[in-house]
Amino acid sequence: MLEIKNITKIYNPKHAQPLKALKGINLTFNAGEFICILGKSGSGKSTLLNILAGFDQPSSGEVLLNGKDISKFSGIEMADYRKDKIGFVFQDFQLLDHLSVFENVKIGLAMEASITKEKKDELVNDILYKVGLTKHADHKPSELSGGQKQRVSIARALVKQPDILIADEPTGALDSETSVEIMNLLKQISQSGKLVIVVTHDEEYAHMATEIVTLVDGM
Ligand SMILES: Nc1ncnc2c1ncn2[C@@H]1O[C@H](COP(=O)(O)OP(=O)(O)OP(=O)(O)O)[C@@H](O)[C@H]1O
């Protein structure tokens, strides 16, 4: 489904000492897999994630989604790729404090001009049910626990039904019990047929993965 071939990323290529953040990475990921990307600080995890999510482009190599090379996409094609195929979950949730849980999740559908308001409301209610937040739909983020906030962020990423869910340190701001809960939810999501890719510092949760990728110094 998602294949990367000989990816390199060089920051400041014209600098006297360019920084090689990724040094020829080859990986294949399939639908239904739960991938954990591990590695020390500076090993290239965020760089790899940003390329997979279409936030950044590699210096060389290919990123193939169902055989199509997204690394050569134009700006507009890349924006469509991010909108249609990718859900992204951030460590610090990135919720809007003045909006309710329902409204925060609905933001995930803001770019979907072809979906009616009624259908959007139905999709939001469905996903809130799936992540166990129906009772909290009218609450503000400030009224939620850290784990509940991360569930809102996951619901917002999933509401547009992307094929791929990417999470950057989703448990980084959570205690260990809540972290297990969130990792279990992410695993369940992969078992429903999505490709879930998680960057984590917490090696203790890596056993839950179907595949572990360990980055060492960009390799
Ligand atoms: N925009 C940038 N410009 C220049 N160098 C960068 C940039 N982003 C990252 N780097 C460098 O690339 C290397 C890999 O960084 P990256 O953020 O991918 O690592 P990481 O494994 O995600 O680290 P952390 O766990 O601390 O987030 C590091 O040496 C970093 O300093």
The ligand as an ORCA input file, in Angstrom:
! r2SCAN-3c Opt
* xyz 0 1
  N      14.133     21.772      9.365
  C      15.338     21.287      9.670
  N      16.453     21.935      9.273
  C      17.675     21.443      9.553
  N      17.895     20.302     10.238
  C      16.816     19.623     10.668
  C      15.489     20.082     10.420
  N      14.617     19.194     10.972
  C      15.374     18.235     11.551
  N      16.689     18.491     11.371
  C      17.801     17.650     11.805
  O      17.618     16.348     11.237
  C      17.960     15.311     12.158
  C      16.747     14.418     12.380
  O      15.732     15.192     13.053
  P      14.287     14.614     13.412
  O      13.496     15.739     13.988
  O      13.740     13.912     12.230
  O      14.647     13.542     14.538
  P      13.684     12.809     15.583
  O      14.160     11.382     15.627
  O      12.273     13.029     15.220
  O      14.044     13.550     16.935
  P      13.097     13.835     18.228
  O      12.823     12.484     18.825
  O      13.972     14.670     19.102
  O      11.871     14.541     17.752
  C      18.427     16.025     13.434
  O      19.838     16.087     13.377
  C      17.810     17.403     13.319
  O      18.598     18.367     13.974
*
